C-alpha cells in the first residue's frame, strides 16, 4: 500500500473514532419572541424566578437561549438553557471572564413565564440584536491541535497501528515518514470546527485552554460564521465548556466561559 493511501486511511479513521453529534448555529432575520432560541433579547423566566444579577447587583444580559429538548443531543438534559453575562466591560472582556460575570440556568418548558423583565441589552457585545437563531444537526470530528494530548496520542496510536513502529512524539512523523505537521493538520480538519455550534468540541487557534482537558464538552461555541454579528475585539471565538459528568447531572455551576484571544 502506498504511503499516501495509508495516511488517508489514518485520517479517515481519526475522524471516524472522534466523530460526535452537534447542532450548528445559523441566524434568522426574524425578531425573536420570549420562547424562541436567540442571542440577546428577553429570556424565558418562569414566574417566581429572580432575574440574574452580577456581583455589582446589576441585571445581567441574556447572551443565548436555546431549547435543548428540540436539539435532542445525546447526554444533554431537556428544557430551556440560558446563558447570562454581565454588561460590565472590564469583567466581560478581561483575559478570563470572572466567575461572577456569567450564569447558566436551565428551566422546564411550558411553565407560566414573566413578561415584565428588565430591558438589558448587549450593545457592548453584539453588533446588533436581539437575533433569532436556528439549529441544524450535524457531526464533527475532534479538531487536531498539538497542545491537545488526547488528539495527539490518538493520532500517534493510529500511525503505530498502521506502520507497526513505535512513535513517541509528533516530530517523529516527519523524521520517519517525511510528513509535514501543518499539512497533516489540514487533512484532519473536517471544516466544521470554527463554525458556531452546540455540543461536540471547541476549536482553538492556539493550544487549548487548560480546562479543555477536563471540561471537554462544548456547550456553546461562537466562531467564524457568526463573528460578523459580534464585536469581539481581538478575540477569535467565544466558548462555554463543561465536563461530561456535570452535563449528565445538569450541574452548570462549574462551567468555563471564555474568549480565545488571537
N, C-alpha and C positions, 0 to 999 in steps of 0.2 A: 504493500500500500504506500502511495506517495506521501511525503511529509505534509503537503498542503491538505490532502484529504484527511489525514489523521487529525490535524489541527481543527479542521472544520467539524469533525465528529466530536472533538473535545468541547468546542464552543457550543454545539447543539446540546450536548449532554449537560454542560454547566447551566444553560438556560432551562432545560427540562427539569433538573433537580431543584432549582431555586425558584421556579415559577410560582407566583401567588396571585390570587384574585384581588382586584381592587376596583374602585369606581373613579373614572376620570371626570374632572370638573369642567363644565363649559358654562358660559353665562348667557343670559337672555336679556333682551331689552325691555321686557315687561317689568312693571313696578310690582315688587313682591308684597304679598299680604302677610299678616302675622304668622300664618301657618306654613308659608312657603319656605323651601330651602333657599338660603340667601346669605349674602355678605352685607353687613350693616343693617340698618333699619331697626324696627322694634321687635323684641323677642316674644315668643310664646311663653308666657309666665302664668302658671296656674294660680287661681285665687288662693290667697293665704301665703304665697311665697314672697319673700322680700327681694327687692331688686338688688343685685350685687353692687357693692361699693369697694373702691380701692382703699389703700391704707390712709388716705387723706380724708376719707369719708365722702368722696365724690362718686356719683354713679358711673359705672363702667359702661363702655360702648360694646354693643354686640358686634363681634368680629365675624362669626359664622354660625349659622343654624342649619342643621341637617337632620332629616328623618331617617334614622338608622334602620327602622323597620322596613322601609321601602328599599333601602340599599341592599339589605339581605346578604351581608358579608359574613362568612363563616367565623364564628367566635365573637362576633360583635353583638352587644345587647340590643334589645328592642327599645324604641322610644325616640324622643327628640333630644338631640345633643346640641348644646350651645356653648360656644367659647366667648367669654367676655374679656376685654382688655382695658387697661387704664387709658385715659386720654392725656396723661402726663407724659410729655415727650421725653423728658430726661430718663424716666424709668422705662419707657417703652423702647426707646432706641439706644439704650445703653448696650455695651458689648454683650451682656447677657441680660435678658428680661428678668427683673426682680420677681421672686416668687409671689409677692403680694400684688403683683401687677396684672395677673390674669386669673381667671376662674372658669372651671368647666362644670356644667350642670347637665343632668340627664332627667328628663321628665316623661312620665307616661302620656301616651296620646289620649285625645278625646276628653280631656278634663275642661271644666269651665275655666276660662282664662281672663286675665286682666286686659283692659283696653286703655285705661288711663295710666300711661307709663312716662317716665322721664324722656325728654327729647334729647338724646345723646347721639352725636354723630362722630364719624371717623374722618373728618376733613384733614387732620394731620397725618392720616394713614392711607386714606383712599383718595384717588384722583376724582372719583365720582361714586355716587351710591345713594340709597341702597340698591343692591344688584341682586336680581333673582338668578339662582344658579340651577343647573340641571346636571344629572349624572348619567354616565354611560359605563356599564360594567365591562371590564376587560381584565387583562392579565399582564404582569410584568415580571421579569427575572431580576435577581439581585444585582444591583449596579456594582461593577468591579472597581475597587479602589485599593491602592497599595497600603493604605492605612487601616483597612478592614481585615483583621486576621481571619475571620470566618470565610470571607470570599477568597483571600489569598490561599489559605490552606486547602480549600476545596479544589481550586484550580491546580495546585501542585499535586494533589492526590490524583486528579484525573490524568495529568501528564505521566505520573508514575505508573498508573494502571495501563495506559496506552503504550508506553515505551519501555516498561519494565526496568526502570532506572531510578535510583534514589535522588530526589531533588530537595535541597534544603532551603533555598532562597529564590525569590523571583528572578534575581540576577542570573541564576544558573540557567534559566531558559535561553538566554542569549548565548551563554557560553557553550551550552550543549547542542542547541538547535538553531542558533542564529536568529531567534525570534525577538523582534523589537517590542519592548513592553507597551509603548503607546499604540502601536499597530494592533497588538493583541487586545488592548483595552477597547479600541474602536470596534473590533469584531465582537466583543462581548456585550456591547451596548445594543439594546433592542430598540432604542429610540424613544422609549416611554418614560425614562427616569426623571427628566426635568419637566414633564407635563404635570400640571396640578392634579392631585388625586387624593382619595381617601383609601387607607389600607396599604398593605404590602410594605414597600421600602421607601425610605427617604433617600434622596440623591445628594451628594456633596461634591462641590468643585474641589475643595481641599480635603485633607484627611478628615474622616468622620469625627464629629464631636464625641467626646468620651462616653457620654450617656448612651450613644447608639449601640454600644456593646451589650448593655443590659436592657435598655428600653428600645428594642429593635422592631417594634410595631409602629408603623407610621400612621398616626391618627389623622393628621392633616398635613398636606404639603402644597404650598403655593409656589409655583415655578414659572417657567418661561411663558406659557400660553396665557397666563393671567397677569403677568407682571405689568403689562401696559395699563392695567386698571389701578395700580398701586404706586404710591410714592415711597419706594423702599430705600431711597438714597443709594448708598454703596452696597446694600445687601443684594445678594443674588437670589435668595429664596427665604421663605418663612416656613417653619415646620413645627409640628407637635408630635412628640414621641411618648410612647407608653410601653410598659412591659406587657408581654402576652398574659401573664398571670393576673396583673391588675385589670387588664381589659376584660378577661373572663369573669373576674369578681366585681366588675362595674365600679372599680375604685379609681377615681380620677384625681386623687389627692397628691399623687407623686409623679405627675407628667412633667416633661421638659418642653418648654415653649420658647422658641428662639428664632433668630435670624442666622443665616450664614452670610458672612461678610466677604466680599470679593477681595 
